[in-house]
Amino acid sequence: RKIIFEKQWFYLDNAIGHIYGTTFEVTSGGNLQPKQEVEETSTETKEAGTDNRNIVDDGKSQKLTHDDIKALKDKGIKGQEIVQQLIENSTTFRDKTEFAQDKYIKKKKKKYEAIITIVKPSTRILSTMYYAREPGKINHLRYDTLAQMLTLGNVHAGSKMIVVETCAGLVLGAVMERMGGYGSIIQMYPGGGPVRAATSCFGFPKPFFDNLHEFPLSKVQSLLSGTFTTETLPADPEENALVDEESNGLSEERQTSLQDTEEEPATEAPMEVNPTEEQDTMDINAEDVELKENKEKENKENVREKQIKQWERRKKLKEAAALLREKNADGLIVASKFHPTPLLLSLLEFVAPSRPFVVYCQYKEPLLECYTKLRERGGVINLKLSETWLRNYQVLPDRSHPKLTMSGGGGYLLSGITVVLEKGKSDSSNSEALKMEEPSSKRCKLQDLPC
């Protein structure tokens, strides 16, 4: 299919079979050809100005017009030669400083040289791309915040993780990449099914998905209360298929009987009919019967496919529920658009003691409420509410400095570690503490008072 990226369009057919990191050049017709390593001719000139204060950007410094550049492209001239001609026809290029000349050349090369490098997808690349292009889809989760989540959540191979996210599958893909196909992941999802658009971009092999389970958030309370059922999903696809076949057989019998009753009055009609007309009617009836049979077969196949899918879904739900009932998850990661407090308080029941949990939110106030609720509830230690600060730097010879544009905020993280919560002992200890807080003199006075 046709790929459109950065104002370039091309086909990826010729890229199949090459290793990651190969650089391609887009030729005419959108075909890709591996770029040969050729020593680039230095386009830099020795003449350079001392400063740029006298240069005025009035749009008249370039002699070549858009039509001239288009004509050069139509002739098949390569991008490198077009850049060289732009430099030669610029009246202000020689007056610019060396740094300004480098910047100008880089800018024109990016615009006119159709060069593409295909890199292997990774968490860093995908998170940077999503944050730059579509931050709303990942709840404005910045790449350094995602790295903090993976570190604080202690995600590693062989662990059993619970992931709740509405970030198009980016957080799930990052956890899967860190685990390397070892261990198990339970994805809790809202709505009809999990969204894994970003997860599919990682290009994981099939074994990675064998230990990936999914469970709806709507059934968490029923699982905790012990009333969880898979409702009216079919138990076995074969049994249901047999029932459908029997019902279809009955319907076929009814159809044939109806056809017979329809044909009977036709025989009572006068017999003055041409043989050619009789043959035509017989052919039409035969075609109708064939069409009906084909439709019935298609309906049977569709029904059976749906039943098999429902059965597989029920089986997966049972497996995920069995894993959650063990209540020994090694970690919990939450990065969703929903309020974190009810999610975290219910899902912490499935996490084993002395295990980490991390909650991401774009705003601070929901996490502050979650923080206070956890302190009241107990069962957690080392609670931290943090915000990471990020600044990009340009590192170049003689001109390294922080970039002028920087991110305003990357969201907030609430992290902590679970411990065993004994409700009976905590209640009695609280009552004893309240008694101890009451001064002895006050207790004596209350006892001495007359009735």
C-alpha positions in Angstrom: 0.0 0.0 0.0 0.9 3.6 -0.4 2.8 5.1 2.6 2.6 8.9 3.2 5.1 10.2 5.7 6.6 13.7 6.1 5.3 14.9 2.8 6.8 11.9 1.1 4.9 9.0 -0.5 6.5 5.6 -1.3 5.9 1.8 -1.4 7.6 -0.6 1.0 7.8 -3.5 -1.4 11.5 -3.2 -2.0 12.3 -2.8 1.7 11.3 -6.5 2.5 14.4 -8.6 3.2 16.7 -5.7 4.3 18.0 -5.3 7.8 16.7 -2.6 10.2 18.7 0.6 10.0 19.0 0.4 6.2 18.8 3.8 4.5 16.7 4.0 1.3 16.3 6.6 -1.4 12.9 7.3 -2.8 13.1 7.1 -6.6 10.5 8.0 -9.3 7.2 6.1 -8.8 7.7 5.9 -5.0 10.0 2.9 -5.2 12.7 2.5 -2.6 16.3 1.8 -3.4 19.1 1.2 -0.9 21.3 4.2 -0.8 24.9 3.6 -1.7 27.6 5.0 0.6 29.2 7.7 -1.5 31.5 10.4 -0.2 29.4 13.5 -0.2 30.8 16.5 -2.0 31.3 19.3 0.5 28.6 21.9 -0.3 30.1 24.2 2.3 31.9 27.2 1.0 35.0 28.7 2.6 33.5 32.2 2.6 31.4 33.0 5.6 30.3 36.1 7.4 31.1 37.1 10.9 27.5 37.7 12.0 23.9 37.7 10.7 22.8 41.2 11.8 22.8 42.7 8.3 20.8 39.8 6.7 17.1 40.7 6.1 14.6 37.9 5.4 12.5 39.6 2.8 12.0 36.5 0.6 14.0 38.0 -2.3 17.4 36.3 -1.6 16.6 33.2 -3.6 16.7 33.6 -7.3 15.1 30.2 -8.1 11.3 30.2 -8.1 9.0 27.3 -7.2 8.4 26.7 -10.9 12.2 26.4 -11.5 12.5 23.9 -8.6 9.6 21.9 -9.9 11.1 21.8 -13.4 14.4 20.5 -11.9 12.4 17.7 -10.1 10.6 16.8 -13.3 13.9 16.4 -15.2 14.9 13.8 -12.6 17.7 15.8 -10.9 18.6 14.4 -7.5 17.9 16.3 -4.3 21.6 16.8 -3.6 22.1 18.7 -6.9 18.9 20.8 -6.2 20.4 21.8 -2.8 23.6 22.8 -4.5 21.8 25.0 -7.0 19.8 26.6 -4.2 23.1 27.5 -2.4 24.6 28.9 -5.6 21.4 31.0 -6.3 21.2 32.4 -2.8 22.4 36.0 -2.5 22.7 35.9 1.3 24.3 32.5 1.8 27.9 33.8 1.7 27.1 36.5 4.3 25.8 34.0 6.8 28.0 32.5 9.6 29.3 28.9 9.4 26.7 27.8 11.9 23.9 29.5 9.9 25.1 27.9 6.7 25.1 24.4 8.3 21.5 25.1 9.5 20.4 26.2 6.0 22.0 23.2 4.3 20.3 20.8 6.8 17.0 22.4 6.3 17.1 22.2 2.5 18.4 18.6 2.5 15.4 17.5 4.7 13.1 19.2 2.2 14.5 18.0 -1.1 16.5 14.9 -0.4 14.0 11.9 -0.3 16.0 9.7 2.1 14.4 7.2 4.5 15.9 5.0 7.2 13.8 2.1 8.6 14.5 1.5 12.2 13.4 -1.3 14.6 10.3 -0.2 16.7 11.0 0.3 20.4 9.3 1.9 23.4 11.5 4.9 23.1 10.7 5.6 19.4 7.0 4.9 19.7 6.5 7.0 22.8 8.4 9.9 21.3 6.4 9.7 18.1 3.0 9.5 19.9 3.9 12.4 22.3 5.0 14.6 19.4 2.2 13.8 17.0 -0.9 12.6 18.9 -0.4 13.2 22.7 -4.2 13.1 23.3 -4.3 9.4 22.4 -1.8 8.5 25.2 -3.2 10.9 27.8 -0.2 13.2 27.3 2.1 10.6 28.8 5.7 11.8 28.1 8.4 9.3 27.3 10.5 10.0 30.4 7.4 9.6 32.6 6.8 6.2 31.0 10.4 5.2 31.7 9.8 6.2 35.4 6.7 4.0 35.5 8.5 0.9 34.2 11.3 1.5 36.8 9.0 2.2 39.8 6.8 -0.8 38.8 9.8 -3.1 38.8 8.8 -4.7 35.5 11.0 -7.6 34.6 10.9 -11.0 32.9 9.0 -13.7 34.8 6.7 -11.3 36.8 2.9 -11.3 36.9 1.7 -7.8 36.1 -1.7 -6.1 36.1 -2.0 -3.3 33.6 -4.8 -0.8 33.3 -4.4 1.7 30.5 -6.2 3.9 28.0 -3.1 5.0 26.1 -3.8 3.1 22.9 -1.8 0.1 24.1 1.5 2.0 24.5 2.0 1.2 28.2 1.0 -2.4 27.5 3.6 -2.7 24.7 6.3 -1.1 26.9 5.6 -3.7 29.7 5.6 -6.6 27.1 8.9 -5.4 25.7 10.5 -5.1 29.2 9.3 -8.6 30.1 10.6 -10.2 26.8 7.8 -12.8 26.5 8.4 -14.3 30.0 5.8 -14.1 32.7 2.1 -13.1 32.5 0.2 -9.9 31.9 -3.5 -9.2 32.7 -4.8 -6.2 30.9 -7.9 -4.7 32.5 -10.0 -2.8 29.9 -13.1 -0.6 29.9 -15.9 -1.0 27.4 -16.3 -3.9 24.9 -12.7 -4.8 24.4 -9.1 -3.8 24.8 -7.5 -1.2 22.5 -4.0 -2.3 21.3 -3.3 0.0 18.3 0.2 1.0 19.6 0.9 -2.6 20.8 0.6 -3.9 17.2 3.3 -1.4 16.1 5.9 -3.1 18.2 6.0 -6.1 15.9 6.1 -8.7 18.8 6.2 -12.4 17.8 3.2 -14.6 18.5 4.6 -16.3 21.6 4.6 -12.8 23.3 0.7 -12.9 23.2 0.4 -16.4 24.7 0.7 -15.1 28.2 -1.3 -11.9 27.6 -4.8 -12.1 29.3 -7.6 -9.6 29.4 -10.4 -8.9 31.9 -13.2 -6.3 31.8 -13.2 -3.6 34.6 -17.0 -4.0 34.8 -16.6 -7.5 36.3 -14.0 -6.7 39.0 -16.5 -6.1 41.8 -18.3 -9.3 41.0 -15.0 -11.2 41.0 -14.1 -9.7 44.4 -17.6 -10.5 45.9 -17.5 -14.1 44.5 -20.5 -13.7 42.2 -18.5 -13.7 38.9 -20.0 -15.7 36.0 -19.4 -15.7 32.3 -23.2 -15.3 31.8 -24.9 -16.7 28.7 -21.9 -17.5 26.5 -22.0 -21.0 24.9 -20.3 -23.8 26.7 -19.1 -25.8 23.7 -19.3 -24.8 20.0 -19.9 -28.3 18.8 -23.1 -28.8 20.9 -24.6 -25.5 19.7 -23.7 -26.3 16.1 -25.7 -29.6 16.4 -28.7 -27.7 17.8 -28.5 -25.2 15.0 -28.3 -27.9 12.4 -31.5 -29.5 13.8 -33.3 -26.2 13.8 -32.1 -25.5 10.2 -33.3 -29.0 9.2 -36.8 -28.2 10.6 -36.8 -24.9 8.7 -35.8 -26.6 5.5 -38.7 -29.1 5.9 -41.1 -26.1 6.4 -39.7 -24.4 3.3 -40.2 -27.5 1.2 -43.8 -27.9 2.4 -44.5 -24.3 1.6 -43.0 -24.8 -1.9 -45.2 -27.8 -2.4 -48.3 -25.9 -1.4 -47.4 -23.1 -3.7 -46.8 -25.4 -6.7 -50.2 -27.2 -6.2 -52.5 -24.3 -7.5 -50.1 -23.9 -10.4 -51.0 -27.3 -11.7 -54.7 -26.4 -11.7 -54.1 -23.6 -14.2 -54.8 -24.1 -17.9 -52.1 -26.2 -19.6 -51.7 -23.9 -22.6 -48.0 -23.2 -22.1 -45.1 -23.3 -24.5 -42.3 -25.9 -23.8 -39.7 -23.1 -23.9 -41.5 -21.2 -21.2 -41.7 -24.3 -19.1 -37.9 -24.8 -19.4 -37.3 -21.2 -18.4 -39.4 -21.4 -15.3 -37.7 -24.7 -14.3 -34.2 -23.1 -14.7 -35.3 -20.1 -12.6 -36.7 -22.3 -9.8 -33.5 -24.3 -9.8 -31.4 -21.1 -9.5 -33.6 -19.9 -6.6 -33.1 -23.2 -4.8 -29.3 -23.0 -5.3 -29.2 -19.4 -4.0 -31.3 -20.4 -0.9 -29.0 -23.3 -0.2 -25.9 -21.2 -0.5 -27.3 -18.5 1.8 -28.3 -21.2 4.4 -24.7 -22.6 4.2 -23.2 -19.1 4.7 -25.5 -18.4 7.6 -24.6 -21.7 9.3 -20.9 -21.0 8.9 -21.3 -17.4 10.2 -23.3 -18.7 13.3 -20.7 -21.3 14.0 -17.8 -18.8 13.7 -19.5 -16.5 16.1 -20.1 -19.3 18.6 -16.5 -20.4 18.4 -15.3 -16.8 19.0 -17.7 -16.5 22.0 -16.5 -19.8 23.4 -12.8 -18.7 23.1 -13.7 -15.4 24.7 -15.3 -17.2 27.6 -12.3 -19.5 28.0 -9.9 -16.5 28.1 -12.2 -14.8 30.7 -12.1 -17.9 32.9 -8.3 -18.0 32.6 -7.9 -14.3 33.5 -10.3 -14.7 36.4 -8.4 -17.7 37.8 -5.1 -15.7 37.7 -6.7 -12.8 39.5 -8.3 -15.0 42.1 -4.8 -16.1 43.2 -4.2 -12.5 44.4 -0.5 -12.7 44.0 0.3 -10.2 41.2 3.9 -8.8 41.3 2.9 -5.3 40.3 0.1 -2.9 39.2 0.4 -0.2 36.6 -2.4 2.3 36.0 -2.4 4.9 33.3 -6.0 5.7 32.3 -8.4 8.6 31.7 -10.6 7.5 34.6 -10.4 8.6 38.2 -7.6 6.6 39.8 -9.0 6.2 43.4 -11.8 3.6 42.8 -9.6 1.7 40.3 -6.6 1.5 42.6 -8.5 0.6 45.8 -10.3 -2.3 44.1 -7.3 -3.6 42.1 -4.8 -3.5 45.1 -6.8 -6.6 46.4 -5.2 -8.7 43.6 -1.6 -7.6 44.3 0.6 -9.6 46.7 2.2 -7.9 49.7 5.6 -6.2 49.3 5.0 -5.4 45.6 5.1 -2.0 43.9 2.3 -0.1 42.2 2.4 3.0 40.0 -0.5 5.3 39.0 -0.2 7.9 36.3 -2.5 10.9 35.8 -2.2 14.0 33.7 -3.4 16.2 36.6 -2.3 16.4 40.2 -5.6 16.7 42.1 -7.0 13.2 41.4 -3.7 11.7 42.7 -3.8 13.9 45.8 -7.2 12.5 46.6 -6.0 9.0 45.9 -3.0 9.6 48.2 -5.2 10.6 51.1 -7.5 7.7 50.6 -4.6 5.2 50.7 -3.2 6.8 53.8 -6.7 6.3 55.5 -7.0 2.8 54.3 -3.5 1.6 55.1 -1.8 -1.4 53.7 0.7 0.6 51.7 4.1 2.2 52.5 6.6 4.5 50.8 3.8 6.5 49.1 5.3 9.1 46.8 3.6 11.7 44.5 6.2 13.0 42.0 6.5 15.0 38.8 9.4 14.6 36.4 11.0 17.6 34.8 12.5 17.4 31.3 14.6 19.8 29.3 16.2 19.0 25.9 19.7 20.2 25.1 21.2 20.8 21.7 24.8 19.4 21.8 26.9 20.7 18.9 30.5 22.0 18.7 30.7 25.6 20.1 26.9 25.9 20.3 25.5 23.5 23.0 22.6 25.0 24.9 19.1 24.2 26.2 16.5 24.2 23.5 14.2 27.2 23.5 11.0 25.1 23.5 10.5 22.6 26.3 7.7 20.5 27.6 5.3 22.2 30.1 4.5 19.1 32.0 4.7 15.3 31.7 2.0 14.3 34.2 2.2 13.0 37.8 3.0 9.6 39.3 1.8 8.1 42.5 3.9 5.1 43.6 4.1 2.9 46.6 4.6 -0.6 48.0 1.9 -2.9 49.3 2.0 -4.5 52.8 -0.3 -6.9 54.6 -3.4 -5.2 55.9 -5.0 -6.8 59.0 -8.3 -5.1 59.5 -9.2 -6.5 63.0 -5.9 -5.6 64.6 -5.9 -2.1 63.0 -9.4 -1.4 64.4 -8.5 -2.5 67.9 -5.2 -0.6 67.9 -7.0 2.6 66.8 -9.6 2.3 69.7 -6.7 1.8 72.2 -4.8 4.7 70.8 -7.9 6.9 71.2 -8.3 5.8 74.8 -4.6 6.6 75.5 -5.0 10.0 73.9 -7.7 11.0 76.5 -6.1 12.6 79.6 -6.4 10.7 82.9 -7.6 13.7 84.8 -10.5 14.1 82.4 -11.5 10.4 82.8 -11.5 10.8 86.6 -13.6 13.8 86.6 -16.2 12.1 84.4 -16.4 9.1 86.8 -16.7 11.3 89.9 -19.7 13.3 88.5 -23.1 12.5 90.2 -25.8 10.8 88.2 
